[in-house]
């Protein structure tokens, strides 16, 4: 098992390296550049050259990548934002917290709703409850985040004035847990609707598949109560594919933050990503991309490890493979 | 099982309700700005930095100016008001004497002196600093056309300290006082030499001082900044023009569609018209709120159409484009009266607009016949690149495309983000491109010279226009300047190198509890230290 994890970690290094190269190439192929955004086009070439030198954009492109990589490997430094002159590392770290709070809460709440409702839906298949949950789940998936977000803002912030329309705290105030909670409600509702909607269906179908298995019939035949049949025998097996889904959820939430953070002015990674793309802030984009790639790879490795823990068959195959 | 699930859902609902209630109390305790001696200003652009050597964008400039005073500032009547300088004078239009305010002090109590001014000018002119505003100083003797010092030089030939509170600046060519004030006067944000001289010039933009300046001169001091979201400022208690009585002045970065909502809820108290843009669709909502006083700004932001003359080389085709566009329909139907028809470089707020030259009227028949005369290939499809993100402009582009199609010019609209559009224009890789430009009304020459002067991105070339631009760069007699601009307007209306379509009047709003503040694109913060809350 340990050997397997180590192998996965070692493979992750060249993958990350490859991702940074591809990102760098695509980013540089995109039209526009930071100099156009920083220096008015009406200025003489000398002004553009001076800016290019200041930003290190006068070197050949491969050298720029090499310098970036060298800085990263030797000093763990992601450079400075071309737009704000702030260190990229501190910009990302500052925004990581808000994103994690929002995404983590949405994931946990989403699953807390999805798993019981999914099970209930499966055990009461074709009942009214099942139809309600499945329809609700479809609604959750189908309503675009931005649309639901804007409706919620309109109703709760503009019309009723119950909740703030955006941000993480009142400007000028220090904020506190209560303020944070108030600001979180609307974006969390949008994210939870989506996460729960998606996962109710997964849990339901996974559960349905298990409920038809022979060993459950055996369990019932030996006189076990239905509660134990569902919770002990069915749920534990049904959760195995769900673990994979949770692993996939993490990068999706990380990416989905772009829209939600923009609508709700949430000071997280998503908003930083969008503004960096619009401004062609190369150095910040490289840093953000590295973090995103890391999150995807880490979530995958974590899923595989958890998978091995919940499913003895897989654990066994890892051990076999490691030999 | 069923019971358990319902129990769980009930518990969660209770938690949510409690959280909401708890939050409500918290909010009441803390209060929105409307309960406090705080003013929150809504802006729709992020203050990417607060580096006074090179602010990026409008909001960065506003914030930098609140921390570090310019020498003078342009007010809403387009007159210059003294800020750090008491006055700027010239007798010969070449030597300009800057008289600093005798009371002017840094927040550390030290005098703001001529040494600070000279030091800051040298920093701005240093190519290593690569200031994006260095070109504003290109008029100064001893600097190149980009406003940089020649290699190896550290001091500027045309800048001299006379005494502790007086600086003398000599320009390369005769310059009007207005242009001097609009460049050096407005864009030199004097920095404290004592704090910055110890920092390596190559590191100055990345230095802590530029992120969190500890010694400043303006009416407010930085308290906290999150560049994509807000800037919190507290009054400079020792401000030499009188300290503000506010507790805080904050800028809050919002999406355009949030401005109306937050003005209504009191989360923001006011906006900056052109930097906290209220979408036209929200105009009625904002004007209908009885907690607010609203006003329209002057027509500033103008939509210009770049025409690549390599593609549209015939003057008649360009005239056809201008006649084909139903500008009045765009203004009437899309701007709800908050704008005006334009077709040149000047709007009605410009002192140089020749009112005898009327904007080209919509004439579909004439456009059609001009297209025929020019033998334009009607099968050709022009790409019409339009800046994305402005709903009004997007709709206007559809009207334009339809107008042009009726005249016999086929176009295909391409919505493009700013960076791509600028890149295409700089590389002349476009057919037609529509972009919003705000030309400084009192000093339009740099923009006009870029649009139609030598090496312009339209590929337009006219000897007389080049002569006029050259004459304008040295002319100091206002009557002659007006005449030259008039001639320029006649030529550009005839040859249509780069027509404009319409100019918008941005909506400004301020909560009635605020006294002394009027939203305006120019000079809104000149008297910020006198703003109070009822």
Boltz contact constraints between the chains, C-beta under 6 A:
constraints:
  - contact:
      token1: [A, 31]
      token2: [B, 420]
      max_distance: 6.0
  - contact:
      token1: [A, 31]
      token2: [B, 423]
      max_distance: 6.0
  - contact:
      token1: [A, 32]
      token2: [B, 419]
      max_distance: 6.0
  - contact:
      token1: [A, 32]
      token2: [B, 420]
      max_distance: 6.0
  - contact:
      token1: [A, 32]
      token2: [B, 423]
      max_distance: 6.0
  - contact:
      token1: [A, 36]
      token2: [B, 419]
      max_distance: 6.0
  - contact:
      token1: [A, 36]
      token2: [B, 422]
      max_distance: 6.0
  - contact:
      token1: [A, 36]
      token2: [B, 423]
      max_distance: 6.0
  - contact:
      token1: [A, 37]
      token2: [B, 419]
      max_distance: 6.0
  - contact:
      token1: [A, 38]
      token2: [B, 132]
      max_distance: 6.0
  - contact:
      token1: [A, 39]
      token2: [B, 132]
      max_distance: 6.0
  - contact:
      token1: [A, 41]
      token2: [B, 422]
      max_distance: 6.0
  - contact:
      token1: [A, 41]
      token2: [B, 426]
      max_distance: 6.0
  - contact:
      token1: [A, 42]
      token2: [B, 446]
      max_distance: 6.0
  - contact:
      token1: [A, 42]
      token2: [B, 450]
      max_distance: 6.0
  - contact:
      token1: [A, 43]
      token2: [B, 135]
      max_distance: 6.0
  - contact:
      token1: [A, 44]
      token2: [B, 145]
      max_distance: 6.0
  - contact:
      token1: [A, 44]
      token2: [B, 146]
      max_distance: 6.0
  - contact:
      token1: [A, 46]
      token2: [B, 146]
      max_distance: 6.0
  - contact:
      token1: [A, 47]
      token2: [B, 135]
      max_distance: 6.0
  - contact:
      token1: [A, 47]
      token2: [B, 146]
      max_distance: 6.0
  - contact:
      token1: [A, 50]
      token2: [B, 127]
      max_distance: 6.0
  - contact:
      token1: [A, 50]
      token2: [B, 130]
      max_distance: 6.0
  - contact:
      token1: [A, 51]
      token2: [B, 130]
      max_distance: 6.0
  - contact:
      token1: [A, 54]
      token2: [B, 130]
      max_distance: 6.0
  - contact:
      token1: [A, 80]
      token2: [B, 206]
      max_distance: 6.0
  - contact:
      token1: [A, 83]
      token2: [B, 48]
      max_distance: 6.0
  - contact:
      token1: [A, 84]
      token2: [B, 48]
      max_distance: 6.0
  - contact:
      token1: [A, 84]
      token2: [B, 49]
      max_distance: 6.0
  - contact:
      token1: [A, 84]
      token2: [B, 227]
      max_distance: 6.0
  - contact:
      token1: [A, 85]
      token2: [B, 205]
      max_distance: 6.0
  - contact:
      token1: [A, 85]
      token2: [B, 206]
      max_distance: 6.0
  - contact:
      token1: [A, 116]
      token2: [B, 5]
      max_distance: 6.0
  - contact:
      token1: [A, 120]
      token2: [B, 5]
      max_distance: 6.0
  - contact:
      token1: [A, 157]
      token2: [B, 261]
      max_distance: 6.0
  - contact:
      token1: [A, 158]
      token2: [B, 261]
      max_distance: 6.0
  - contact:
      token1: [A, 161]
      token2: [B, 265]
      max_distance: 6.0
  - contact:
      token1: [A, 165]
      token2: [B, 258]
      max_distance: 6.0
  - contact:
      token1: [A, 165]
      token2: [B, 261]
      max_distance: 6.0
  - contact:
      token1: [A, 171]
      token2: [B, 40]
      max_distance: 6.0
  - contact:
      token1: [A, 171]
      token2: [B, 230]
      max_distance: 6.0
  - contact:
      token1: [A, 171]
      token2: [B, 250]
      max_distance: 6.0
  - contact:
      token1: [A, 171]
      token2: [B, 252]
      max_distance: 6.0
  - contact:
      token1: [A, 172]
      token2: [B, 38]
      max_distance: 6.0
  - contact:
      token1: [A, 172]
      token2: [B, 232]
      max_distance: 6.0
  - contact:
      token1: [A, 172]
      token2: [B, 248]
      max_distance: 6.0
  - contact:
      token1: [A, 172]
      token2: [B, 250]
      max_distance: 6.0
  - contact:
      token1: [A, 173]
      token2: [B, 30]
      max_distance: 6.0
  - contact:
      token1: [A, 178]
      token2: [B, 22]
      max_distance: 6.0
  - contact:
      token1: [A, 178]
      token2: [B, 23]
      max_distance: 6.0
  - contact:
      token1: [A, 178]
      token2: [B, 26]
      max_distance: 6.0
  - contact:
      token1: [A, 179]
      token2: [B, 26]
      max_distance: 6.0
  - contact:
      token1: [A, 181]
      token2: [B, 19]
      max_distance: 6.0
  - contact:
      token1: [A, 181]
      token2: [B, 23]
      max_distance: 6.0
  - contact:
      token1: [A, 182]
      token2: [B, 23]
      max_distance: 6.0
  - contact:
      token1: [A, 227]
      token2: [B, 1]
      max_distance: 6.0
  - contact:
      token1: [A, 267]
      token2: [B, 226]
      max_distance: 6.0
  - contact:
      token1: [A, 267]
      token2: [B, 229]
      max_distance: 6.0
  - contact:
      token1: [A, 271]
      token2: [B, 228]
      max_distance: 6.0
  - contact:
      token1: [A, 275]
      token2: [B, 228]
      max_distance: 6.0
  - contact:
      token1: [A, 280]
      token2: [B, 419]
      max_distance: 6.0
